[in-house]
Amino acid sequence: MDTSVYDKDYYEHGLESGKSCYINYRWVAELTIPMAMAMIDFLDIKRFQTVLDYGCAKGFLVKAMRLLYRDAWGTDVSLYAIGSLDPVVENYCTLCSEKGEYGTIYGFPKEFDFCIAKDVFEHIPEDGISEVLSNINAKTLFVVIPLGDEGGFIAPANNHDITHVTCRSANWWETKFVMNGWKINSFRFIIDGIKDSY
C-alpha cells in the first residue's frame, strides 16, 4: 500500500484530483460532535475510558470525543493528515505504519477500551488486514465498512475513492474478523447518527 496517496490533494481536492470524494476536509462541529455522541451512546463509552480512532485523519473525532470527556487518541497512515492535525489534538494523535503499528507519543496507551475504525478497513489491501487486526490492542473494536462485491460498492460514492481497495460482502468481513480472534457481538447495516444509509 502506497500511503503517499493520502496527501493534500486527497483531503482538500479529492474530487478535482480524482483521488477521493473529499473537498476541503475540515472540522465541522455540528456533524462530528453528534456523531461522536452517537458512538458514545451506542458503545456505552464511559467518561475517561480510552478510545483509539484508528484512521483518525486530522483528528476531528478525537477532538469531539475529548470535548465529550472521553480519553480519545488517534493514529493514521497519512503524513499529510498527521501533519495537519487540529491543534487541540496535536498531542493525542500519531502516525502508524501500514501494518497498523502505532507511533510513540507521550501518554499514548498500550491498550484501549475501545477502538473505532470508521470507513477505514476498505482502504487496507486484503493481504494486510489480518496483520492490522493483530496490531489493534483494544477490548472492543467498532468498525464501519462500506460493503460490496465484485461489481463494486453498494454506496456508489465509495467507488470514486482510488484507495478503496477491498470491496467485500458482510459475510466476508465477519469471517475475516472471527478468523483473526475478534468476536462479533452485533452487526447492523444502519446505525442512526453514525451510518444512516447504505
Backbone as JSON Lines, residues from 0, in Angstrom:
{"i":0,"aa":"M","n":[0.85,-1.18,0.0],"ca":[0.0,0.0,0.0],"c":[0.9,1.25,0.0]}
{"i":1,"aa":"D","n":[0.67,2.12,-0.95],"ca":[1.43,3.36,-1.03],"c":[0.67,4.45,-0.25]}
{"i":2,"aa":"T","n":[1.17,4.74,0.95],"ca":[0.47,5.71,1.81],"c":[0.66,7.15,1.35]}
{"i":3,"aa":"S","n":[1.56,7.4,0.4],"ca":[1.76,8.77,-0.07],"c":[0.55,9.31,-0.84]}
{"i":4,"aa":"V","n":[-0.37,8.43,-1.22],"ca":[-1.57,8.87,-1.93],"c":[-2.47,9.72,-1.03]}
{"i":5,"aa":"Y","n":[-2.33,9.53,0.3],"ca":[-3.15,10.29,1.24],"c":[-2.5,11.65,1.49]}
{"i":6,"aa":"D","n":[-2.44,12.45,0.47],"ca":[-1.75,13.73,0.51],"c":[-2.74,14.89,0.53]}
{"i":7,"aa":"K","n":[-2.25,16.09,0.31],"ca":[-3.12,17.27,0.32],"c":[-4.23,17.15,-0.71]}
{"i":8,"aa":"D","n":[-3.91,16.67,-1.91],"ca":[-4.94,16.51,-2.94],"c":[-6.04,15.56,-2.49]}
{"i":9,"aa":"Y","n":[-5.67,14.5,-1.8],"ca":[-6.65,13.51,-1.35],"c":[-7.68,14.14,-0.41]}
{"i":10,"aa":"Y","n":[-7.2,14.96,0.53],"ca":[-8.09,15.54,1.55],"c":[-8.74,16.87,1.13]}
{"i":11,"aa":"E","n":[-8.04,17.67,0.38],"ca":[-8.54,19.01,0.09],"c":[-9.14,19.14,-1.31]}
{"i":12,"aa":"H","n":[-8.67,18.33,-2.26],"ca":[-9.11,18.44,-3.66],"c":[-9.41,17.06,-4.23]}
{"i":13,"aa":"G","n":[-10.06,16.22,-3.43],"ca":[-10.29,14.84,-3.82],"c":[-11.04,14.66,-5.11]}
{"i":14,"aa":"L","n":[-12.16,15.36,-5.27],"ca":[-12.95,15.24,-6.49],"c":[-12.18,15.77,-7.69]}
{"i":15,"aa":"E","n":[-11.58,16.91,-7.51],"ca":[-10.82,17.55,-8.59],"c":[-9.63,16.7,-9.04]}
{"i":16,"aa":"S","n":[-8.95,16.08,-8.06],"ca":[-7.76,15.29,-8.37],"c":[-8.1,13.86,-8.78]}
{"i":17,"aa":"G","n":[-9.35,13.44,-8.53],"ca":[-9.76,12.08,-8.85],"c":[-9.32,11.05,-7.83]}
{"i":18,"aa":"K","n":[-8.88,11.51,-6.65],"ca":[-8.38,10.59,-5.62],"c":[-9.44,10.16,-4.62]}
{"i":19,"aa":"S","n":[-10.38,11.06,-4.3],"ca":[-11.36,10.77,-3.26],"c":[-12.6,11.64,-3.47]}
{"i":20,"aa":"C","n":[-13.52,11.56,-2.53],"ca":[-14.72,12.41,-2.57],"c":[-14.61,13.6,-1.62]}
{"i":21,"aa":"Y","n":[-13.43,13.8,-1.04],"ca":[-13.23,14.91,-0.09],"c":[-13.01,16.22,-0.82]}
{"i":22,"aa":"I","n":[-13.57,17.27,-0.23],"ca":[-13.3,18.64,-0.67],"c":[-13.11,19.46,0.6]}
{"i":23,"aa":"N","n":[-11.94,20.07,0.75],"ca":[-11.68,20.93,1.91],"c":[-12.04,20.22,3.22]}
{"i":24,"aa":"Y","n":[-11.38,19.1,3.48],"ca":[-11.64,18.29,4.67],"c":[-11.33,19.1,5.93]}
{"i":25,"aa":"R","n":[-12.35,19.39,6.73],"ca":[-12.2,20.32,7.85],"c":[-13.12,19.93,9.01]}
{"i":26,"aa":"W","n":[-12.87,20.56,10.15],"ca":[-13.69,20.39,11.34],"c":[-15.05,21.0,11.12]}
{"i":27,"aa":"V","n":[-16.11,20.21,11.3],"ca":[-17.49,20.68,11.23],"c":[-18.18,20.18,12.5]}
{"i":28,"aa":"A","n":[-18.19,21.04,13.51],"ca":[-18.66,20.64,14.84],"c":[-20.08,20.07,14.82]}
{"i":29,"aa":"E","n":[-20.96,20.69,14.04],"ca":[-22.36,20.25,14.05],"c":[-22.56,18.86,13.45]}
{"i":30,"aa":"L","n":[-21.56,18.34,12.76],"ca":[-21.62,16.97,12.25],"c":[-20.84,15.99,13.14]}
{"i":31,"aa":"T","n":[-19.65,16.4,13.53],"ca":[-18.75,15.48,14.23],"c":[-19.14,15.24,15.68]}
{"i":32,"aa":"I","n":[-19.55,16.28,16.39],"ca":[-19.92,16.09,17.8],"c":[-21.15,15.19,17.94]}
{"i":33,"aa":"P","n":[-22.23,15.4,17.16],"ca":[-23.35,14.46,17.28],"c":[-22.98,13.03,16.9]}
{"i":34,"aa":"M","n":[-22.11,12.86,15.9],"ca":[-21.69,11.51,15.54],"c":[-20.89,10.87,16.68]}
{"i":35,"aa":"A","n":[-20.0,11.65,17.3],"ca":[-19.23,11.13,18.44],"c":[-20.17,10.74,19.58]}
{"i":36,"aa":"M","n":[-21.19,11.56,19.83],"ca":[-22.14,11.26,20.9],"c":[-22.93,10.0,20.56]}
{"i":37,"aa":"A","n":[-23.29,9.82,19.3],"ca":[-23.99,8.6,18.88],"c":[-23.12,7.37,19.11]}
{"i":38,"aa":"M","n":[-21.82,7.48,18.85],"ca":[-20.9,6.38,19.11],"c":[-20.79,6.09,20.6]}
{"i":39,"aa":"I","n":[-20.69,7.15,21.38],"ca":[-20.61,7.01,22.84],"c":[-21.85,6.29,23.36]}
{"i":40,"aa":"D","n":[-23.01,6.69,22.9],"ca":[-24.26,6.06,23.33],"c":[-24.34,4.61,22.87]}
{"i":41,"aa":"F","n":[-24.03,4.38,21.6],"ca":[-24.15,3.04,21.02],"c":[-23.2,2.06,21.7]}
{"i":42,"aa":"L","n":[-21.97,2.5,21.97],"ca":[-20.95,1.64,22.56],"c":[-20.92,1.69,24.08]}
{"i":43,"aa":"D","n":[-21.67,2.62,24.66],"ca":[-21.69,2.83,26.11],"c":[-20.29,3.15,26.64]}
{"i":44,"aa":"I","n":[-19.65,4.12,25.99],"ca":[-18.32,4.55,26.39],"c":[-18.46,5.5,27.58]}
{"i":45,"aa":"K","n":[-17.87,5.12,28.69],"ca":[-17.95,5.93,29.9],"c":[-16.9,7.04,29.87]}
{"i":46,"aa":"R","n":[-17.14,8.07,30.68],"ca":[-16.16,9.15,30.81],"c":[-14.8,8.58,31.2]}
{"i":47,"aa":"F","n":[-13.78,9.09,30.53],"ca":[-12.38,8.77,30.79],"c":[-11.96,7.36,30.36]}
{"i":48,"aa":"Q","n":[-12.86,6.59,29.75],"ca":[-12.41,5.34,29.13],"c":[-11.57,5.69,27.9]}
{"i":49,"aa":"T","n":[-10.61,4.82,27.57],"ca":[-9.71,5.1,26.45],"c":[-10.33,4.66,25.13]}
{"i":50,"aa":"V","n":[-10.17,5.53,24.14],"ca":[-10.72,5.29,22.8],"c":[-9.63,5.57,21.78]}
{"i":51,"aa":"L","n":[-9.41,4.65,20.86],"ca":[-8.49,4.87,19.76],"c":[-9.28,5.06,18.48]}
{"i":52,"aa":"D","n":[-9.08,6.19,17.82],"ca":[-9.65,6.4,16.49],"c":[-8.61,5.92,15.49]}
{"i":53,"aa":"Y","n":[-8.84,4.74,14.96],"ca":[-7.92,4.13,14.01],"c":[-8.25,4.64,12.62]}
{"i":54,"aa":"G","n":[-7.35,5.43,12.06],"ca":[-7.63,6.12,10.79],"c":[-8.19,7.49,11.09]}
{"i":55,"aa":"C","n":[-7.53,8.2,12.01],"ca":[-8.08,9.45,12.57],"c":[-7.98,10.65,11.63]}
{"i":56,"aa":"A","n":[-7.23,10.54,10.53],"ca":[-7.03,11.68,9.62],"c":[-6.53,12.9,10.41]}
{"i":57,"aa":"K","n":[-7.25,14.0,10.36],"ca":[-6.81,15.23,11.05],"c":[-7.24,15.29,12.51]}
{"i":58,"aa":"G","n":[-7.83,14.21,13.03],"ca":[-8.13,14.12,14.45],"c":[-9.46,14.71,14.88]}
{"i":59,"aa":"F","n":[-10.4,14.85,13.96],"ca":[-11.66,15.51,14.32],"c":[-12.53,14.67,15.26]}
{"i":60,"aa":"L","n":[-12.57,13.34,15.07],"ca":[-13.34,12.51,16.01],"c":[-12.66,12.49,17.37]}
{"i":61,"aa":"V","n":[-11.33,12.49,17.39],"ca":[-10.59,12.55,18.66],"c":[-10.96,13.84,19.39]}
{"i":62,"aa":"K","n":[-11.0,14.94,18.66],"ca":[-11.36,16.23,19.26],"c":[-12.77,16.18,19.84]}
{"i":63,"aa":"A","n":[-13.72,15.65,19.07],"ca":[-15.11,15.58,19.53],"c":[-15.22,14.7,20.78]}
{"i":64,"aa":"M","n":[-14.56,13.56,20.76],"ca":[-14.6,12.66,21.92],"c":[-14.01,13.33,23.16]}
{"i":65,"aa":"R","n":[-12.92,14.05,22.98],"ca":[-12.29,14.74,24.12],"c":[-13.18,15.87,24.63]}
{"i":66,"aa":"L","n":[-13.87,16.55,23.74],"ca":[-14.82,17.58,24.18],"c":[-15.95,16.97,25.01]}
{"i":67,"aa":"L","n":[-16.2,15.67,24.75],"ca":[-17.24,14.93,25.48],"c":[-16.64,14.09,26.62]}
{"i":68,"aa":"Y","n":[-15.43,14.45,27.04],"ca":[-14.77,13.87,28.22],"c":[-14.39,12.39,28.09]}
{"i":69,"aa":"R","n":[-14.09,11.96,26.86],"ca":[-13.56,10.62,26.68],"c":[-12.07,10.73,26.4]}
{"i":70,"aa":"D","n":[-11.31,9.77,26.89],"ca":[-9.85,9.77,26.76],"c":[-9.48,9.24,25.37]}
{"i":71,"aa":"A","n":[-9.65,10.08,24.36],"ca":[-9.51,9.66,22.97],"c":[-8.12,9.96,22.41]}
{"i":72,"aa":"W","n":[-7.66,9.05,21.56],"ca":[-6.38,9.13,20.89],"c":[-6.59,8.75,19.43]}
{"i":73,"aa":"G","n":[-5.63,9.06,18.58],"ca":[-5.79,8.72,17.18],"c":[-4.5,8.3,16.52]}
{"i":74,"aa":"T","n":[-4.64,7.56,15.43],"ca":[-3.5,7.16,14.62],"c":[-3.92,7.08,13.16]}
{"i":75,"aa":"D","n":[-2.99,7.38,12.27],"ca":[-3.3,7.37,10.83],"c":[-2.02,7.13,10.05]}
{"i":76,"aa":"V","n":[-2.17,6.6,8.83],"ca":[-1.01,6.35,7.97],"c":[-0.61,7.56,7.15]}
{"i":77,"aa":"S","n":[-1.43,8.6,7.13],"ca":[-1.17,9.76,6.28],"c":[-0.26,10.78,6.94]}
{"i":78,"aa":"L","n":[0.91,10.99,6.35],"ca":[1.83,12.03,6.82],"c":[1.17,13.4,6.72]}
{"i":79,"aa":"Y","n":[0.42,13.61,5.63],"ca":[-0.25,14.91,5.45],"c":[-1.28,15.14,6.55]}
{"i":80,"aa":"A","n":[-2.13,14.14,6.81],"ca":[-3.18,14.31,7.82],"c":[-2.59,14.53,9.21]}
{"i":81,"aa":"I","n":[-1.61,13.72,9.58],"ca":[-1.0,13.87,10.9],"c":[-0.24,15.2,10.99]}
{"i":82,"aa":"G","n":[0.29,15.67,9.88],"ca":[0.96,16.97,9.86],"c":[-0.01,18.14,9.84]}
{"i":83,"aa":"S","n":[-1.31,17.84,9.65],"ca":[-2.34,18.88,9.58],"c":[-3.37,18.72,10.7]}
{"i":84,"aa":"L","n":[-2.95,18.11,11.79],"ca":[-3.87,17.84,12.9],"c":[-4.51,19.13,13.42]}
{"i":85,"aa":"D","n":[-5.74,18.99,13.88],"ca":[-6.37,20.07,14.62],"c":[-5.48,20.36,15.82]}
{"i":86,"aa":"P","n":[-5.12,21.63,16.07],"ca":[-4.21,21.96,17.17],"c":[-4.65,21.42,18.53]}
{"i":87,"aa":"V","n":[-5.95,21.26,18.74],"ca":[-6.46,20.77,20.02],"c":[-5.99,19.34,20.29]}
{"i":88,"aa":"V","n":[-5.71,18.56,19.24],"ca":[-5.37,17.14,19.43],"c":[-3.95,16.78,18.98]}
{"i":89,"aa":"E","n":[-3.12,17.78,18.78],"ca":[-1.75,17.51,18.32],"c":[-0.99,16.55,19.22]}
{"i":90,"aa":"N","n":[-1.26,16.58,20.51],"ca":[-0.55,15.72,21.46],"c":[-1.24,14.37,21.68]}
{"i":91,"aa":"Y","n":[-2.29,14.09,20.91],"ca":[-3.06,12.87,21.13],"c":[-3.14,11.98,19.89]}
{"i":92,"aa":"C","n":[-2.51,12.37,18.8],"ca":[-2.56,11.6,17.57],"c":[-1.15,11.34,17.05]}
{"i":93,"aa":"T","n":[-0.97,10.18,16.44],"ca":[0.35,9.78,15.97],"c":[0.24,9.02,14.65]}
{"i":94,"aa":"L","n":[1.34,8.97,13.96],"ca":[1.44,8.23,12.71],"c":[1.47,6.74,13.01]}
{"i":95,"aa":"C","n":[0.89,5.93,12.14],"ca":[1.04,4.49,12.27],"c":[1.52,3.93,10.93]}
{"i":96,"aa":"S","n":[2.09,2.75,11.0],"ca":[2.58,2.1,9.78],"c":[1.4,1.48,9.05]}
{"i":97,"aa":"E","n":[1.63,1.07,7.8],"ca":[0.57,0.42,7.05],"c":[0.19,-0.93,7.64]}
{"i":98,"aa":"K","n":[1.04,-1.45,8.54],"ca":[0.74,-2.7,9.24],"c":[-0.07,-2.45,10.51]}
{"i":99,"aa":"G","n":[-0.31,-1.17,10.83],"ca":[-1.1,-0.83,12.0],"c":[-0.31,-0.63,13.26]}
{"i":100,"aa":"E","n":[1.01,-0.56,13.16],"ca":[1.84,-0.33,14.34],"c":[1.84,1.16,14.65]}
{"i":101,"aa":"Y","n":[1.53,1.51,15.88],"ca":[1.4,2.9,16.28],"c":[2.77,3.53,16.52]}
{"i":102,"aa":"G","n":[2.82,4.82,16.27],"ca":[4.0,5.59,16.67],"c":[3.97,5.8,18.17]}
{"i":103,"aa":"T","n":[4.97,6.44,18.69],"ca":[5.0,6.68,20.13],"c":[4.94,8.17,20.43]}
{"i":104,"aa":"I","n":[4.01,8.53,21.25],"ca":[3.93,9.89,21.78],"c":[3.66,9.77,23.27]}
{"i":105,"aa":"Y","n":[3.97,10.79,24.0],"ca":[3.83,10.77,25.45],"c":[2.39,10.44,25.85]}
{"i":106,"aa":"G","n":[2.24,9.44,26.7],"ca":[0.94,9.1,27.26],"c":[0.09,8.17,26.41]}
{"i":107,"aa":"F","n":[0.53,7.86,25.19],"ca":[-0.28,7.01,24.3],"c":[-0.47,5.64,24.95]}
{"i":108,"aa":"P","n":[-1.72,5.23,25.2],"ca":[-1.96,3.97,25.91],"c":[-1.44,2.75,25.14]}
{"i":109,"aa":"K","n":[-1.08,1.72,25.88],"ca":[-0.66,0.46,25.27],"c":[-1.88,-0.39,24.9]}
{"i":110,"aa":"E","n":[-2.98,-0.18,25.63],"ca":[-4.22,-0.89,25.37],"c":[-5.38,0.09,25.49]}
{"i":111,"aa":"F","n":[-6.42,-0.13,24.71],"ca":[-7.58,0.76,24.71],"c":[-8.83,0.0,25.12]}
{"i":112,"aa":"D","n":[-9.76,0.73,25.72],"ca":[-11.07,0.14,25.99],"c":[-11.83,-0.06,24.69]}
{"i":113,"aa":"F","n":[-11.71,0.92,23.79],"ca":[-12.41,0.87,22.51],"c":[-11.49,1.3,21.38]}
{"i":114,"aa":"C","n":[-11.63,0.65,20.25],"ca":[-11.0,1.12,19.01],"c":[-12.12,1.34,18.02]}
{"i":115,"aa":"I","n":[-12.16,2.52,17.42],"ca":[-13.15,2.86,16.4],"c":[-12.42,3.0,15.07]}
{"i":116,"aa":"A","n":[-12.91,2.29,14.07],"ca":[-12.35,2.38,12.72],"c":[-13.51,2.61,11.76]}
{"i":117,"aa":"K","n":[-13.85,3.86,11.59],"ca":[-14.99,4.21,10.73],"c":[-14.49,4.52,9.32]}
{"i":118,"aa":"D","n":[-14.97,3.74,8.36],"ca":[-14.6,3.93,6.96],"c":[-13.08,3.86,6.76]}
{"i":119,"aa":"V","n":[-12.48,2.82,7.31],"ca":[-11.03,2.64,7.26],"c":[-10.63,1.33,6.58]}
{"i":120,"aa":"F","n":[-11.27,0.23,6.95],"ca":[-10.8,-1.08,6.51],"c":[-10.89,-1.3,5.01]}
{"i":121,"aa":"E","n":[-11.75,-0.58,4.32],"ca":[-11.81,-0.71,2.86],"c":[-10.55,-0.18,2.18]}
{"i":122,"aa":"H","n":[-9.76,0.61,2.93],"ca":[-8.5,1.15,2.41],"c":[-7.35,0.17,2.54]}
{"i":123,"aa":"I","n":[-7.52,-0.89,3.32],"ca":[-6.44,-1.83,3.59],"c":[-6.5,-2.97,2.58]}
{"i":124,"aa":"P","n":[-5.39,-3.24,1.88],"ca":[-5.38,-4.39,0.96],"c":[-5.7,-5.68,1.7]}
{"i":125,"aa":"E","n":[-6.38,-6.59,1.02],"ca":[-6.83,-7.83,1.66],"c":[-5.69,-8.58,2.35]}
{"i":126,"aa":"D","n":[-4.51,-8.59,1.74],"ca":[-3.41,-9.36,2.32],"c":[-2.8,-8.69,3.55]}
{"i":127,"aa":"G","n":[-3.25,-7.48,3.89],"ca":[-2.73,-6.79,5.06],"c":[-3.71,-6.69,6.21]}
{"i":128,"aa":"I","n":[-4.95,-7.11,5.99],"ca":[-5.99,-6.92,7.0],"c":[-5.71,-7.73,8.27]}
{"i":129,"aa":"S","n":[-5.29,-8.97,8.14],"ca":[-5.02,-9.79,9.32],"c":[-3.94,-9.18,10.19]}
{"i":130,"aa":"E","n":[-2.89,-8.66,9.57],"ca":[-1.8,-8.05,10.34],"c":[-2.28,-6.81,11.07]}
{"i":131,"aa":"V","n":[-3.09,-6.0,10.41],"ca":[-3.63,-4.81,11.06],"c":[-4.49,-5.2,12.26]}
{"i":132,"aa":"L","n":[-5.35,-6.19,12.07],"ca":[-6.21,-6.63,13.17],"c":[-5.4,-7.15,14.35]}
{"i":133,"aa":"S","n":[-4.28,-7.79,14.09],"ca":[-3.46,-8.32,15.18],"c":[-2.73,-7.21,15.93]}
{"i":134,"aa":"N","n":[-2.58,-6.05,15.31],"ca":[-1.88,-4.94,15.97],"c":[-2.82,-3.99,16.71]}
{"i":135,"aa":"I","n":[-4.12,-4.22,16.64],"ca":[-5.07,-3.4,17.38],"c":[-5.24,-3.99,18.77]}
{"i":136,"aa":"N","n":[-4.82,-3.26,19.77],"ca":[-4.88,-3.75,21.14],"c":[-6.01,-3.02,21.87]}
{"i":137,"aa":"A","n":[-7.21,-3.57,21.72],"ca":[-8.39,-2.96,22.34],"c":[-9.34,-4.05,22.81]}
{"i":138,"aa":"K","n":[-10.12,-3.73,23.83],"ca":[-11.11,-4.69,24.34],"c":[-12.29,-4.8,23.38]}
{"i":139,"aa":"T","n":[-12.69,-3.67,22.79],"ca":[-13.82,-3.64,21.87],"c":[-13.39,-2.92,20.6]}
{"i":140,"aa":"L","n":[-13.7,-3.54,19.46],"ca":[-13.41,-2.95,18.16],"c":[-14.73,-2.65,17.47]}
{"i":141,"aa":"F","n":[-14.91,-1.39,17.09],"ca":[-16.12,-0.96,16.39],"c":[-15.72,-0.49,15.0]}
{"i":142,"aa":"V","n":[-16.25,-1.16,13.98],"ca":[-15.88,-0.79,12.61],"c":[-17.12,-0.46,11.79]}
{"i":143,"aa":"V","n":[-16.94,0.49,10.89],"ca":[-17.93,0.81,9.89],"c":[-17.22,0.63,8.55]}
{"i":144,"aa":"I","n":[-17.76,-0.28,7.73],"ca":[-17.12,-0.62,6.47],"c":[-18.16,-0.58,5.35]}
{"i":145,"aa":"P","n":[-17.88,0.14,4.26],"ca":[-18.79,0.07,3.12],"c":[-18.73,-1.32,2.49]}
{"i":146,"aa":"L","n":[-19.88,-1.86,2.18],"ca":[-19.97,-3.23,1.66],"c":[-20.15,-3.24,0.15]}
{"i":147,"aa":"G","n":[-19.81,-4.37,-0.44],"ca":[-19.98,-4.51,-1.87],"c":[-19.63,-5.91,-2.32]}
{"i":148,"aa":"D","n":[-19.37,-6.03,-3.62],"ca":[-18.97,-7.31,-4.2],"c":[-18.14,-7.03,-5.45]}
{"i":149,"aa":"E","n":[-18.0,-8.02,-6.3],"ca":[-17.17,-7.85,-7.49],"c":[-17.65,-6.69,-8.38]}
{"i":150,"aa":"G","n":[-18.92,-6.36,-8.28],"ca":[-19.48,-5.28,-9.1],"c":[-19.24,-3.89,-8.54]}
{"i":151,"aa":"G","n":[-18.71,-3.8,-7.34],"ca":[-18.43,-2.51,-6.72],"c":[-19.16,-2.35,-5.4]}
{"i":152,"aa":"F","n":[-18.96,-1.19,-4.8],"ca":[-19.58,-0.89,-3.51],"c":[-21.07,-0.6,-3.68]}
{"i":153,"aa":"I","n":[-21.85,-0.93,-2.67],"ca":[-23.29,-0.68,-2.69],"c":[-23.57,0.82,-2.76]}
{"i":154,"aa":"A","n":[-22.84,1.6,-1.94],"ca":[-22.97,3.06,-1.98],"c":[-22.06,3.57,-3.12]}
{"i":155,"aa":"P","n":[-22.64,4.11,-4.19],"ca":[-21.86,4.46,-5.38],"c":[-20.67,5.39,-5.12]}
{"i":156,"aa":"A","n":[-20.79,6.3,-4.16],"ca":[-19.7,7.25,-3.9],"c":[-18.41,6.54,-3.51]}
{"i":157,"aa":"N","n":[-18.53,5.38,-2.86],"ca":[-17.33,4.65,-2.44],"c":[-16.5,4.15,-3.61]}
{"i":158,"aa":"N","n":[-17.09,4.06,-4.79],"ca":[-16.36,3.62,-5.97],"c":[-15.47,4.72,-6.55]}
{"i":159,"aa":"H","n":[-15.58,5.94,-6.04],"ca":[-14.82,7.07,-6.57],"c":[-13.55,7.37,-5.78]}
{"i":160,"aa":"D","n":[-13.28,6.59,-4.76],"ca":[-12.06,6.77,-3.98],"c":[-11.05,5.72,-4.43]}
{"i":161,"aa":"I","n":[-9.93,6.17,-5.01],"ca":[-8.96,5.22,-5.57],"c":[-8.28,4.37,-4.51]}
{"i":162,"aa":"T","n":[-8.41,4.76,-3.24],"ca":[-7.77,3.99,-2.17],"c":[-8.71,2.94,-1.57]}
{"i":163,"aa":"H","n":[-9.93,2.86,-2.06],"ca":[-10.86,1.83,-1.61],"c":[-10.54,0.54,-2.37]}
{"i":164,"aa":"V","n":[-9.69,-0.27,-1.77],"ca":[-9.14,-1.43,-2.48],"c":[-9.76,-2.76,-2.06]}
{"i":165,"aa":"T","n":[-10.51,-2.77,-0.97],"ca":[-11.13,-4.02,-0.52],"c":[-12.64,-3.84,-0.5]}
{"i":166,"aa":"C","n":[-13.29,-4.48,-1.44],"ca":[-14.75,-4.38,-1.62],"c":[-15.33,-5.78,-1.43]}
{"i":167,"aa":"R","n":[-15.89,-6.02,-0.25],"ca":[-16.38,-7.36,0.08],"c":[-17.73,-7.3,0.77]}
{"i":168,"aa":"S","n":[-18.36,-8.46,0.87],"ca":[-19.69,-8.58,1.48],"c":[-19.58,-8.62,3.01]}
{"i":169,"aa":"A","n":[-20.73,-8.48,3.65],"ca":[-20.78,-8.56,5.12],"c":[-20.28,-9.92,5.61]}
{"i":170,"aa":"N","n":[-20.66,-10.99,4.93],"ca":[-20.22,-12.33,5.35],"c":[-18.71,-12.47,5.27]}
{"i":171,"aa":"W","n":[-18.1,-11.92,4.22],"ca":[-16.65,-12.0,4.07],"c":[-15.96,-11.28,5.23]}
{"i":172,"aa":"W","n":[-16.45,-10.08,5.55],"ca":[-15.85,-9.31,6.64],"c":[-16.04,-10.01,7.98]}
{"i":173,"aa":"E","n":[-17.22,-10.52,8.24],"ca":[-17.46,-11.22,9.51],"c":[-16.49,-12.39,9.66]}
{"i":174,"aa":"T","n":[-16.31,-13.15,8.6],"ca":[-15.38,-14.28,8.64],"c":[-13.96,-13.81,8.9]}
{"i":175,"aa":"K","n":[-13.55,-12.72,8.26],"ca":[-12.19,-12.18,8.43],"c":[-11.95,-11.77,9.89]}
{"i":176,"aa":"F","n":[-12.92,-11.1,10.51],"ca":[-12.76,-10.69,11.9],"c":[-12.69,-11.9,12.83]}
{"i":177,"aa":"V","n":[-13.57,-12.85,12.66],"ca":[-13.59,-14.04,13.51],"c":[-12.3,-14.83,13.35]}
{"i":178,"aa":"M","n":[-11.81,-14.98,12.13],"ca":[-10.56,-15.71,11.88],"c":[-9.36,-15.05,12.58]}
{"i":179,"aa":"N","n":[-9.48,-13.77,12.85],"ca":[-8.39,-13.04,13.49],"c":[-8.66,-12.76,14.97]}
{"i":180,"aa":"G","n":[-9.54,-13.56,15.57],"ca":[-9.71,-13.53,17.02],"c":[-10.72,-12.54,17.57]}
{"i":181,"aa":"W","n":[-11.49,-11.9,16.7],"ca":[-12.49,-10.94,17.17],"c":[-13.86,-11.6,17.19]}
{"i":182,"aa":"K","n":[-14.56,-11.46,18.29],"ca":[-15.92,-12.0,18.43],"c":[-16.91,-10.94,17.93]}
{"i":183,"aa":"I","n":[-17.83,-11.36,17.09],"ca":[-18.85,-10.44,16.56],"c":[-20.01,-10.39,17.56]}
{"i":184,"aa":"N","n":[-20.17,-9.25,18.23],"ca":[-21.27,-9.09,19.18],"c":[-22.55,-8.62,18.51]}
{"i":185,"aa":"S","n":[-22.41,-7.79,17.49],"ca":[-23.59,-7.35,16.76],"c":[-23.17,-6.86,15.38]}
{"i":186,"aa":"F","n":[-24.11,-6.92,14.46],"ca":[-23.9,-6.45,13.1],"c":[-25.14,-5.7,12.66]}
{"i":187,"aa":"R","n":[-24.95,-4.55,12.06],"ca":[-26.08,-3.77,11.57],"c":[-25.71,-3.1,10.26]}
{"i":188,"aa":"F","n":[-26.69,-2.93,9.39],"ca":[-26.47,-2.2,8.15],"c":[-26.53,-0.69,8.36]}
{"i":189,"aa":"I","n":[-27.37,-0.28,9.31],"ca":[-27.56,1.16,9.56],"c":[-27.53,1.4,11.06]}
{"i":190,"aa":"I","n":[-26.82,2.45,11.49],"ca":[-26.82,2.87,12.89],"c":[-27.12,4.37,12.89]}
{"i":191,"aa":"D","n":[-28.22,4.76,13.45],"ca":[-28.63,6.16,13.45],"c":[-27.54,7.06,14.02]}
{"i":192,"aa":"G","n":[-27.23,8.1,13.29],"ca":[-26.26,9.08,13.74],"c":[-24.82,8.73,13.42]}
{"i":193,"aa":"I","n":[-24.58,7.49,12.98],"ca":[-23.22,7.07,12.65],"c":[-23.13,6.69,11.17]}
{"i":194,"aa":"K","n":[-24.01,5.81,10.76],"ca":[-24.13,5.43,9.37],"c":[-25.61,5.32,9.08]}
{"i":195,"aa":"D","n":[-26.15,6.33,8.42],"ca":[-27.6,6.44,8.26],"c":[-28.14,5.81,6.98]}
{"i":196,"aa":"S","n":[-27.24,5.42,6.07],"ca":[-27.71,4.83,4.82],"c":[-26.69,3.83,4.3]}
{"i":197,"aa":"Y","n":[-27.1,3.04,3.33],"ca":[-26.25,2.02,2.71],"c":[-25.7,1.06,3.74]}
